[in-house]
Amino acid sequence: MLQVFMFLMFITNLIASFMLYFSDRRNLPNRWAALFVLGASIGALGYVIKDTVIPWTMESQLINEFLDSIWIVQKMMLVGSNYLCPFGMLLFSLTYAQWINTKKKHRTTIAILLIPIMAMAYNTSFEKAEPFSFVWLFTWAGPYFFGACIILIISYWKETNLNQKRNRRNMAIILIPPTIATLLLNNILRIFYGELELFRYLPVFAVIAFVVYGIFLYLDGVLGIRIRIERQTISNQLKAISMSSSMLNHAIRNRLAIMDLSLEHIHSESIQNKCSSIEQYADVAMTELKQMLAMIERIQKQLNDVTVELKPIRIIELINYVVDGFMKLPGSNKIVVHYEYSIDPIILCDQVHISETLLNLMKNASEAMGPNGGSIRISMNIERKQLVIKVSDNGPGIREEDVSKLFEPFFSTKKRNANFGLGLTYCYLVVQAHRGKLEVESELGTGTTFSIRFTQKLNLNDDRIRSIESERGVGQVGIN
C-alpha cells in the first residue's frame, strides 16, 4: 500500500512541478517551487525503485552489474531529493516573500546556501548502504526547512494587499504542513528511529497538499497559474468577438450606407417640395443613423488588438494631463481628485493608451459614485521595484461575485444603455500589452481601487526616478 502512495507522490509532484515551471518560467518563485517539488518527486521514485524494481531484479537473478547500476541510480535519487528539497524550499520562500529582489543578492544567496550541500556532496559515497549521514543532513536541512516556514508566515503577516495576503495564506497552508512533516519524519525521527522508516508516510502529506493545491488553484489561483488561464480565456473571447464583430460590422455598415443614401434623397426631396414634417423626420433618422455608425466604430475599435508604441514618458506629466482633461468633463465639478506622488519616474509606455486607460478608470470611478459626486485618489509609488499607479474611489464598491468578471467583454455593473461593457476590457488589454498587471480591490460600502502594476524593473539609482518634494506631490483639485 505504501508503495502505491509513493508512486502517487511521484506522479502528483511531477505534474505539480511541470505546472509551476511552465506557468511562468521567468518567475523566480515558480522556478524554485518547481525544483523543490521535483526533488520530492525524485525521492518518491527512488523508494519505488528500492521497494519494487530492486527486489524484482534480485529475484530474476539478473547480472550483478545491472543490479549495481540500479542501486546507484536509487541512491542518486535519494541524495538528489534530500539535497534539492531544502535548498529549493528556502530559495522559494526568500524569492516569494521578495526578500531577494536583485540579481546580485539572488546569486550571492545561492552561492552561500550551496556551501553545506557541496560539503556533504564531497563526503557522499554510493558504495555505502546510506550514501550520507542524516545527522549531518539535519544540521543544515533542518534550518533550511524551518527558516522557509518562518519566512512564509512573516510574508503573510506583513502583507497589506488583501488579494496578495490571501494568496500568501494559501501558499502557507499548502507548503508548511508537508514541510514540517518532512522535517520531522525524514530528518529528526530518522536519526533516532531510522529502523521504523516513518518517512514512508510522507506521501500521505504530499497527496493531501496536492489536493489542497488543486482546491486553491480552482478558487483563487496559485503562483499565477489561474491568472494565466483567466488571461488566456479573456484573450480567446476577445479574438472570437473581434472576428465576429468585424464581419457583422462590415455587413451592417453596408446596409446603413444604403439607408444613409436613401435618407439624404428623402431629405433633399422634402426641402424641394417644402414638406417640413418629412424633413424633420428625415433629420431625426439621419442623426440616429450617424449615432449607430459611431457606436459600431467605437465597439470595433475597443475590440481590436492593442498595439503599443513604447517611448520614455514622465508619468507625473501624463497623470496631470489626464486629471486636467477629466476635470473638464460634464459632472466632474462634483468630484474631488486627490493625488499623492512619492516618486517622479520615467518609464517606457504608450502615452496615448495609458492616458486613455487612466481616464477610463477615473470615469468609471465617477460614474460609480453617482450624481452626488465623491472623491478619487490617485497615488503612485514603488512596490518591489515596480511602478504602481492606483486609482481609488469612495463609491459603493463592487460585489465580490462581480469582481472576477470585470474585465470580461460586455460585462458591466452599470445600467446605462450607452455603456457597452468594454471600457475595462480595453484597460486590461492595454496593461497586458505593456506586460503589466491590472488589479482590482473592492469592498462594499467603502470603495474600489484599481492598480496598474508595471512589471518592468526600475533602477532605483536612476537619476530619472526621484522623490517628490513639491510640484503637485500631494494635493487635490476640484471642489473644496
Wavefront OBJ file of the C-alpha trace (Angstrom):
o trace
v 0.000 0.000 0.000
v 2.818 2.409 0.875
v 4.421 1.668 -2.490
v 1.196 2.830 -4.170
v 1.275 6.052 -2.142
v 4.930 6.552 -3.067
v 4.097 6.138 -6.743
v 1.195 8.597 -6.399
v 3.570 11.026 -4.699
v 5.961 10.695 -7.640
v 3.214 11.329 -10.216
v 1.440 14.177 -8.405
v 4.659 16.018 -7.553
v 5.996 15.589 -11.081
v 2.787 17.082 -12.505
v 2.846 19.927 -9.967
v 6.494 20.647 -10.781
v 5.797 20.992 -14.507
v 2.707 23.135 -13.856
v 4.662 25.502 -11.625
v 7.580 25.842 -14.001
v 5.740 26.205 -17.300
v 3.034 28.533 -15.932
v 5.654 31.303 -15.788
v 9.221 30.255 -16.493
v 10.582 33.766 -15.902
v 9.156 33.914 -12.395
v 11.823 33.042 -9.782
v 9.440 31.742 -7.073
v 7.871 29.406 -9.631
v 11.284 28.072 -10.630
v 12.370 27.331 -7.068
v 8.985 25.867 -6.125
v 9.255 23.590 -9.162
v 12.737 22.485 -8.036
v 11.512 21.764 -4.503
v 8.539 19.705 -5.737
v 10.708 17.930 -8.325
v 13.084 16.913 -5.526
v 10.181 15.339 -3.639
v 9.119 13.548 -6.821
v 12.629 12.145 -7.390
v 12.788 10.902 -3.796
v 9.447 9.108 -4.130
v 10.575 7.430 -7.347
v 13.777 6.341 -5.599
v 11.822 4.487 -2.912
v 9.545 2.925 -5.536
v 12.677 1.553 -7.233
v 14.050 0.328 -3.892
v 10.851 -1.462 -2.870
v 9.714 -2.879 -6.222
v 12.304 -2.778 -9.016
v 15.331 -3.936 -6.992
v 13.559 -6.920 -5.318
v 12.195 -7.984 -8.719
v 15.685 -7.673 -10.234
v 17.181 -9.821 -7.461
v 14.503 -12.480 -7.888
v 15.086 -12.503 -11.639
v 18.773 -13.214 -10.977
v 19.972 -10.578 -13.408
v 23.662 -9.876 -13.755
v 25.309 -8.131 -10.826
v 26.477 -5.177 -12.917
v 22.892 -4.337 -13.840
v 21.743 -4.689 -10.227
v 24.591 -2.488 -9.002
v 23.621 0.174 -11.543
v 20.030 0.194 -10.265
v 21.271 0.573 -6.677
v 23.440 3.533 -7.674
v 20.523 5.196 -9.508
v 18.306 4.693 -6.446
v 20.911 6.223 -4.138
v 21.447 9.138 -6.508
v 17.712 9.815 -6.347
v 17.847 9.661 -2.539
v 20.742 12.137 -2.482
v 19.127 14.423 -5.042
v 15.839 14.521 -3.156
v 17.370 15.238 0.257
v 19.649 17.940 -1.146
v 17.248 19.635 -3.561
v 14.157 19.831 -1.332
v 15.514 22.038 1.492
v 17.594 24.096 -0.947
v 14.665 24.720 -3.297
v 12.201 25.327 -0.461
v 14.293 28.021 1.218
v 15.062 29.823 -2.052
v 11.384 29.685 -2.988
v 10.397 31.285 0.318
v 13.030 34.003 0.014
v 12.014 34.942 -3.545
v 8.268 34.550 -2.905
v 8.481 36.867 0.121
v 10.649 39.155 -2.060
v 13.447 39.258 0.490
v 15.738 38.753 -2.503
v 14.949 41.426 -5.090
v 18.149 41.893 -7.090
v 20.210 39.573 -9.279
v 23.281 40.164 -7.155
v 21.506 39.183 -3.927
v 19.998 36.183 -5.672
v 23.340 34.880 -6.906
v 25.050 35.565 -3.576
v 22.305 33.730 -1.666
v 22.528 30.722 -3.976
v 26.305 30.563 -3.506
v 26.003 30.725 0.306
v 23.234 28.124 0.502
v 25.212 25.741 -1.721
v 28.179 25.625 0.701
v 26.795 22.899 3.050
v 25.432 20.970 0.076
v 28.808 20.949 -1.645
v 30.488 19.898 1.610
v 28.094 16.956 2.005
v 28.401 16.047 -1.671
v 32.174 15.795 -1.217
v 31.672 13.168 1.510
v 28.848 11.312 -0.236
v 29.606 7.703 -1.107
v 27.363 5.499 -3.225
v 29.169 2.371 -2.030
v 27.585 2.598 1.438
v 24.068 1.493 2.358
v 23.317 5.117 3.288
v 25.275 7.446 0.980
v 25.360 10.254 3.584
v 24.856 10.924 7.267
v 21.334 12.036 8.204
v 22.776 13.728 11.279
v 24.909 15.988 9.102
v 21.983 16.442 6.731
v 19.833 17.739 9.593
v 22.445 20.321 10.634
v 21.685 22.371 7.516
v 18.458 20.945 6.047
v 16.655 21.491 9.349
v 17.360 25.246 9.458
v 16.579 25.492 5.721
v 13.140 23.908 6.132
v 12.318 25.687 9.382
v 13.536 29.038 8.054
v 11.417 28.635 4.918
v 8.272 28.096 7.008
v 9.015 31.141 9.172
v 9.570 33.298 6.072
v 6.210 32.207 4.601
v 4.434 33.107 7.846
v 6.168 36.502 8.093
v 5.389 37.335 4.449
v 1.715 36.590 5.095
v 1.690 38.589 8.320
v 3.274 41.695 6.787
v 1.302 41.723 3.517
v -1.182 44.617 3.325
v -2.734 43.971 -0.093
v -5.844 41.844 0.555
v -5.537 39.759 -2.628
v -1.829 39.141 -2.069
v -2.470 38.345 1.590
v -4.989 35.680 0.605
v -2.510 34.193 -1.863
v 0.239 34.117 0.784
v -2.145 32.462 3.245
v -2.982 29.783 0.660
v 0.693 29.196 -0.065
v 1.481 28.790 3.648
v -1.389 26.300 4.077
v -0.187 24.265 1.084
v 3.524 24.123 1.906
v 4.062 24.380 5.665
v 2.356 21.092 6.776
v 4.242 18.813 4.318
v 7.473 20.715 5.030
v 7.125 20.202 8.788
v 6.216 16.539 8.158
v 9.365 16.145 6.031
v 11.497 17.794 8.704
v 10.039 15.561 11.406
v 9.726 12.172 9.646
v 12.621 12.314 7.194
v 15.164 14.204 9.320
v 14.574 14.264 13.079
v 12.878 10.887 13.703
v 15.022 9.162 11.083
v 18.099 9.951 13.143
v 16.729 8.282 16.286
v 14.229 5.749 14.911
v 15.542 5.026 11.440
v 14.573 1.368 11.627
v 10.865 2.313 11.755
v 11.117 4.052 8.370
v 8.441 6.590 9.329
v 9.469 8.694 6.351
v 7.445 6.304 4.205
v 4.283 8.032 5.445
v 5.316 11.289 3.740
v 3.238 10.517 0.610
v 0.087 10.897 2.702
v 1.012 14.518 3.436
v 2.092 15.071 -0.167
v -1.216 13.826 -1.592
v -3.175 15.973 0.893
v -1.072 19.011 -0.057
v -1.708 18.292 -3.748
v -5.476 18.123 -3.143
v -5.386 21.416 -1.211
v -3.254 22.885 -4.014
v -5.915 21.863 -6.539
v -8.685 23.436 -4.453
v -6.854 26.742 -4.084
v -5.871 26.619 -7.759
v -9.565 26.475 -8.649
v -10.737 29.062 -6.112
v -8.007 31.709 -6.006
v -5.089 30.626 -8.171
v -1.596 29.673 -7.005
v 1.621 31.359 -8.204
v -0.226 32.924 -11.110
v -1.455 29.688 -12.706
v -5.155 30.531 -12.545
v -4.448 34.128 -13.549
v -2.705 32.832 -16.661
v -5.709 30.630 -17.514
v -8.109 33.542 -16.980
v -5.985 35.844 -19.167
v -5.905 33.256 -21.919
v -9.685 32.832 -21.667
v -10.286 36.574 -21.935
v -7.869 36.826 -24.876
v -9.647 33.976 -26.690
v -13.039 35.570 -26.011
v -11.829 38.872 -27.419
v -10.388 37.265 -30.541
v -13.644 35.432 -31.248
v -15.778 38.512 -30.533
v -13.494 40.769 -32.556
v -13.667 38.461 -35.576
v -17.447 38.162 -35.325
v -17.927 41.888 -34.801
v -15.693 42.661 -37.810
v -17.898 40.586 -40.090
v -21.065 41.969 -38.518
v -19.644 45.478 -38.698
v -18.976 45.096 -42.424
v -22.462 43.762 -43.130
v -24.276 46.373 -41.033
v -22.249 49.289 -42.374
v -23.141 48.289 -45.940
v -26.837 48.290 -45.122
v -26.589 51.518 -43.143
v -24.747 53.196 -46.018
v -27.709 52.381 -48.301
v -30.100 53.744 -45.661
v -27.977 56.875 -45.302
v -28.033 57.490 -49.046
v -31.805 56.961 -49.174
v -32.391 59.337 -46.268
v -30.309 62.029 -47.964
v -32.531 61.727 -51.066
v -35.654 61.935 -48.917
v -34.230 64.967 -47.131
v -33.421 66.714 -50.429
v -36.836 65.930 -51.887
v -38.609 67.191 -48.762
v -36.744 70.527 -48.966
v -37.582 70.959 -52.642
v -41.235 70.115 -52.078
v -41.346 72.139 -48.869
v -42.559 69.189 -46.746
v -41.371 70.322 -43.345
v -42.737 67.299 -41.472
v -40.912 64.834 -43.732
v -37.757 66.941 -43.485
v -37.974 66.819 -39.698
v -38.372 63.034 -39.587
v -35.520 62.626 -42.075
v -33.250 64.733 -39.867
v -34.080 62.548 -36.845
v -33.468 59.362 -38.809
v -30.124 60.643 -40.151
v -28.995 61.674 -36.655
v -29.848 58.233 -35.258
v -28.116 56.589 -38.201
v -24.902 58.519 -37.598
v -25.027 57.552 -33.916
v -25.362 53.884 -34.889
v -22.366 54.162 -37.201
v -20.325 55.832 -34.460
v -21.378 53.161 -31.964
v -20.297 50.332 -34.288
v -16.963 52.014 -34.937
v -16.413 52.506 -31.200
v -17.156 48.869 -30.388
v -14.856 47.637 -33.140
v -12.059 49.970 -32.007
v -12.232 48.705 -28.412
v -12.223 45.060 -29.513
v -9.216 45.332 -31.820
v -5.812 44.133 -30.615
v -3.939 46.835 -28.744
v -0.604 47.721 -30.323
v 1.617 49.851 -28.136
v 4.391 52.214 -29.157
v 6.797 52.399 -26.241
v 8.565 55.675 -25.532
v 10.168 57.179 -22.416
v 7.345 59.035 -20.675
v 7.415 61.093 -17.482
v 4.428 59.618 -15.676
v 3.634 62.645 -13.499
v 3.117 64.789 -16.587
v 0.910 62.098 -18.107
v -1.254 61.800 -14.979
v -1.566 65.569 -14.628
v -2.666 65.788 -18.260
v -5.318 63.089 -17.678
v -6.579 64.758 -14.489
v -6.855 68.132 -16.239
v -8.857 66.510 -19.047
v -11.102 64.664 -16.615
v -11.939 67.870 -14.699
v -13.314 69.360 -17.942
v -15.851 66.528 -18.402
v -19.539 67.112 -17.568
v -20.323 66.215 -13.937
v -16.712 66.371 -12.783
v -17.422 69.557 -10.819
v -18.744 67.356 -8.008
v -15.609 65.235 -7.878
v -12.547 65.933 -5.760
v -9.342 64.382 -7.120
v -6.634 63.795 -4.539
v -3.153 62.941 -5.738
v -0.115 61.628 -3.961
v 3.182 61.066 -5.767
v 6.179 59.773 -3.834
v 8.389 59.428 -6.915
v 8.944 61.034 -10.306
v 9.642 58.161 -12.728
v 10.216 57.982 -16.457
v 9.206 54.622 -17.924
v 8.693 53.070 -21.331
v 4.992 53.123 -22.179
v 2.454 54.140 -24.796
v 1.331 57.645 -23.835
v -1.964 57.522 -25.737
v -3.129 54.130 -24.475
v -2.047 54.652 -20.854
v -3.720 58.091 -20.817
v -6.932 56.565 -22.134
v -6.711 53.769 -19.572
v -6.320 56.187 -16.655
v -9.149 58.347 -17.979
v -11.397 55.273 -18.258
v -10.635 54.297 -14.672
v -11.402 57.827 -13.450
v -14.653 57.966 -15.439
v -15.671 54.570 -14.041
v -14.971 55.825 -10.528
v -17.006 58.980 -11.158
v -19.965 57.035 -12.557
v -19.824 54.570 -9.651
v -20.141 57.393 -7.116
v -23.295 58.708 -8.782
v -24.707 62.225 -9.239
v -23.751 63.329 -5.714
v -20.067 63.017 -6.514
v -17.290 61.952 -4.205
v -13.523 61.702 -4.175
v -10.970 59.969 -6.389
v -7.463 59.344 -5.118
v -4.534 58.795 -7.475
v -1.297 57.546 -5.960
v 1.998 56.485 -7.473
v 4.770 54.642 -5.693
v 7.314 51.855 -5.966
v 6.396 48.380 -4.732
v 9.013 45.645 -5.048
v 10.923 47.747 -7.581
v 7.822 48.011 -9.756
v 5.879 51.178 -10.526
v 2.294 51.036 -9.267
v -0.389 53.604 -10.117
v -3.581 53.331 -8.057
v -6.951 54.924 -8.809
v -9.295 54.725 -5.807
v -12.816 55.977 -5.175
v -15.118 56.146 -2.161
v -18.120 54.808 -4.055
v -20.445 51.946 -3.093
v -17.931 49.238 -4.046
v -18.414 46.135 -6.195
v -19.923 42.813 -5.168
v -17.368 40.040 -4.715
v -19.042 37.816 -7.322
v -18.765 40.645 -9.900
v -15.090 41.492 -9.297
v -13.833 38.416 -11.164
v -15.957 39.340 -14.210
v -14.960 42.997 -14.516
v -12.509 42.501 -17.372
v -14.759 40.224 -19.415
v -16.025 41.817 -22.645
v -19.585 43.203 -22.486
v -19.855 42.711 -18.717
v -20.919 45.833 -16.841
v -22.373 46.724 -13.455
v -23.823 49.936 -14.954
v -27.426 50.182 -16.089
v -26.976 52.828 -18.766
v -27.835 51.864 -22.355
v -24.827 53.804 -23.673
v -22.432 51.505 -21.849
v -21.076 48.529 -23.818
v -19.055 46.866 -21.059
v -15.800 47.245 -22.981
v -14.004 50.029 -21.106
v -12.298 47.820 -18.521
v -11.628 45.166 -21.158
v -9.738 47.794 -23.135
v -7.839 48.866 -19.994
v -6.948 45.234 -19.336
v -5.618 44.791 -22.885
v -3.540 47.975 -22.673
v -1.889 46.977 -19.400
v -1.330 43.436 -20.680
v 0.296 44.849 -23.838
v 2.753 46.612 -21.514
v 3.463 43.243 -19.805
v 1.868 44.679 -16.688
v -0.946 43.700 -14.357
v -4.290 45.396 -13.776
v -5.534 44.509 -10.299
v -8.746 45.432 -8.509
v -9.732 45.529 -4.855
v -13.230 46.447 -3.736
v -15.264 46.465 -0.555
v -18.980 47.165 -0.413
v -19.701 50.473 1.279
v -16.049 51.549 1.167
v -14.982 51.887 -2.455
v -12.846 50.379 -5.196
v -9.160 50.565 -6.092
v -7.676 49.729 -9.487
v -3.899 49.212 -9.560
v -1.795 49.401 -12.722
v 1.392 47.492 -11.997
v 4.226 47.934 -14.492
v 6.278 44.761 -14.114
v 9.313 46.210 -15.887
v 12.016 46.510 -13.241
v 13.038 50.031 -12.303
v 16.573 51.053 -11.480
v 16.063 52.977 -8.250
v 19.508 54.542 -8.625
v 18.463 56.134 -11.918
v 18.509 59.929 -11.715
v 15.167 59.996 -13.528
v 13.482 58.310 -10.544
v 13.479 60.705 -7.656
v 11.344 61.564 -4.645
v 8.900 64.419 -4.990
v 9.156 67.362 -2.606
v 6.811 69.671 -4.490
v 5.229 70.012 -7.943
v 1.860 68.514 -7.180
v 3.447 65.863 -4.982
v 0.484 65.870 -2.601
v -2.714 67.836 -3.060
v -6.111 67.944 -4.681
v -8.135 69.525 -7.465
v -11.870 70.019 -7.664
v -14.425 71.314 -5.177
v -13.331 72.222 -1.691
l 1 2 3 4 5 6 7 8 9 10 11 12 13 14 15 16 17 18 19 20 21 22 23 24 25 26 27 28 29 30 31 32 33 34 35 36 37 38 39 40 41 42 43 44 45 46 47 48 49 50 51 52 53 54 55 56 57 58 59 60 61 62 63 64 65 66 67 68 69 70 71 72 73 74 75 76 77 78 79 80 81 82 83 84 85 86 87 88 89 90 91 92 93 94 95 96 97 98 99 100 101 102 103 104 105 106 107 108 109 110 111 112 113 114 115 116 117 118 119 120 121 122 123 124 125 126 127 128 129 130 131 132 133 134 135 136 137 138 139 140 141 142 143 144 145 146 147 148 149 150 151 152 153 154 155 156 157 158 159 160 161 162 163 164 165 166 167 168 169 170 171 172 173 174 175 176 177 178 179 180 181 182 183 184 185 186 187 188 189 190 191 192 193 194 195 196 197 198 199 200 201 202 203 204 205 206 207 208 209 210 211 212 213 214 215 216 217 218 219 220 221 222 223 224 225 226 227 228 229 230 231 232 233 234 235 236 237 238 239 240 241 242 243 244 245 246 247 248 249 250 251 252 253 254 255 256 257 258 259 260 261 262 263 264 265 266 267 268 269 270 271 272 273 274 275 276 277 278 279 280 281 282 283 284 285 286 287 288 289 290 291 292 293 294 295 296 297 298 299 300 301 302 303 304 305 306 307 308 309 310 311 312 313 314 315 316 317 318 319 320 321 322 323 324 325 326 327 328 329 330 331 332 333 334 335 336 337 338 339 340 341 342 343 344 345 346 347 348 349 350 351 352 353 354 355 356 357 358 359 360 361 362 363 364 365 366 367 368 369 370 371 372 373 374 375 376 377 378 379 380 381 382 383 384 385 386 387 388 389 390 391 392 393 394 395 396 397 398 399 400 401 402 403 404 405 406 407 408 409 410 411 412 413 414 415 416 417 418 419 420 421 422 423 424 425 426 427 428 429 430 431 432 433 434 435 436 437 438 439 440 441 442 443 444 445 446 447 448 449 450 451 452 453 454 455 456 457 458 459 460 461 462 463 464 465 466 467 468 469 470 471 472 473 474 475 476 477 478 479 480
